[in-house]
Amino acid sequence: MDNESPLKAIIVVAATALVCSILVTAAAVSLQPIQQAYQDLERNRILVRISGAGDAVDEMSDRQVIAAFQNLDARLVDLDRGVFDETYNPNTFDARKAAAPQQFTVVIPDDQDVAGLGRRSSLVTVYLVQEGDELQRVILPVYGQGMWSTLYGFIAIENDLNTIADMTIYGQEETPGIGDRILRPDWQARWRGRKLYDEQSVFRFRISQGDIEPDSPAAVYQVDGLTGATVTINGLMNVMRYWFGPHGFATFLKNFSTTGGS
Ligand SMILES: Cc1cc2nc3c(=O)[nH]c(=O)nc-3n(C[C@H](O)[C@H](O)[C@H](O)COP(=O)(O)O)c2cc1C
């Protein structure tokens, strides 16, 4: 074929594009397990931090993080019955993906869907932090709508199943410098020691819009808001309201405190 032929130019361009796309696809597929391993490691680091290691996790090697993660007791909770479920492997069950398949899906009634989820998995992985036989903390996953994005976090609660031991947001796409201030460690630290429910098991936790009166009886349930980020904060408050409400973990927490979750 003549080198000047337009047909030859088209064939060469098409062949080059095909080879390149095969190479890119092959690279993406072969790198996926490595990418997944890094994501898992990052998630394990977050869980080890909130399990009680705190900033010490920054000094830990990947191997130490994996060992500490393996010490956590991962369990699946059946949210609707409020009990542990032994049917599936809690380490491989992905509640975010399971929110799609019908057999795991629960449609959230409109009047309870304050976090804008639409539906959720009926099984959710939680982590028990134990020292010997003694329960130290329970780590619960939460998520829901912020202003621009879905907020993903973990709330760790003390063994009284009521006091917040720690919290973290590990996924969000709110505006940098505005909504993403929910990531600030000093703000998240203010959640520690706050209580979720009062003596009558009524959910009382609030992210406050105004000044908190430190001596008021309500102060133990309240965290300062962030001025200029009220929409994100309202979203986060609704995340808490949903997940610690009757359609979220409330039944499980009540049951766990009396029967140990069986
Ligand atoms: C471009 C742009 C991005 C914004 N991003 C956020 C955000 O991520 N989160 C948020 O709560 N408010 C955001 N706001 C501000 C909200 O519109 C609203 O003014 C604010 O949440 C009110 O907070 P305040 O009542 O504490 O003043 C943004 C505003 C603009 C113009």
PDBQT file of the ligand as one rigid body, heavy atoms in Angstrom, charges set to zero:
ROOT
HETATM    1  C1  LIG A 301     -19.134  27.574  46.602  1.00  0.00    +0.000 C 
HETATM    2  C2  LIG A 301     -19.719  27.286  47.970  1.00  0.00    +0.000 A 
HETATM    3  C3  LIG A 301     -19.427  26.080  48.586  1.00  0.00    +0.000 A 
HETATM    4  C4  LIG A 301     -19.954  25.801  49.847  1.00  0.00    +0.000 A 
HETATM    5  N1  LIG A 301     -19.673  24.622  50.437  1.00  0.00    +0.000 NA
HETATM    6  C5  LIG A 301     -20.211  24.331  51.638  1.00  0.00    +0.000 A 
HETATM    7  C6  LIG A 301     -19.961  23.079  52.248  1.00  0.00    +0.000 A 
HETATM    8  O1  LIG A 301     -19.217  22.208  51.769  1.00  0.00    +0.000 OA
HETATM    9  N2  LIG A 301     -20.588  22.834  53.433  1.00  0.00    +0.000 N 
HETATM   10  C7  LIG A 301     -21.402  23.756  54.045  1.00  0.00    +0.000 A 
HETATM   11  O2  LIG A 301     -21.947  23.467  55.098  1.00  0.00    +0.000 OA
HETATM   12  N3  LIG A 301     -21.618  24.951  53.505  1.00  0.00    +0.000 NA
HETATM   13  C8  LIG A 301     -21.048  25.265  52.303  1.00  0.00    +0.000 A 
HETATM   14  N4  LIG A 301     -21.291  26.472  51.752  1.00  0.00    +0.000 N 
HETATM   15  C9  LIG A 301     -22.031  27.485  52.526  1.00  0.00    +0.000 C 
HETATM   16  C10 LIG A 301     -23.528  27.188  52.584  1.00  0.00    +0.000 C 
HETATM   17  O3  LIG A 301     -24.127  27.569  51.387  1.00  0.00    +0.000 OA
HETATM   18  C11 LIG A 301     -24.166  27.962  53.744  1.00  0.00    +0.000 C 
HETATM   19  O4  LIG A 301     -23.997  29.314  53.538  1.00  0.00    +0.000 OA
HETATM   20  C12 LIG A 301     -23.542  27.615  55.075  1.00  0.00    +0.000 C 
HETATM   21  O5  LIG A 301     -23.558  26.240  55.292  1.00  0.00    +0.000 OA
HETATM   22  C13 LIG A 301     -24.305  28.291  56.195  1.00  0.00    +0.000 C 
HETATM   23  O6  LIG A 301     -23.549  28.165  57.373  1.00  0.00    +0.000 OA
HETATM   24  P1  LIG A 301     -23.760  29.172  58.639  1.00  0.00    +0.000 P 
HETATM   25  O7  LIG A 301     -25.245  29.121  58.931  1.00  0.00    +0.000 OA
HETATM   26  O8  LIG A 301     -22.931  28.588  59.756  1.00  0.00    +0.000 OA
HETATM   27  O9  LIG A 301     -23.285  30.509  58.196  1.00  0.00    +0.000 OA
HETATM   28  C14 LIG A 301     -20.769  26.766  50.497  1.00  0.00    +0.000 A 
HETATM   29  C15 LIG A 301     -21.058  27.983  49.856  1.00  0.00    +0.000 A 
HETATM   30  C16 LIG A 301     -20.540  28.247  48.621  1.00  0.00    +0.000 A 
HETATM   31  C17 LIG A 301     -20.861  29.562  47.956  1.00  0.00    +0.000 C 
ENDROOT
TORSDOF 0
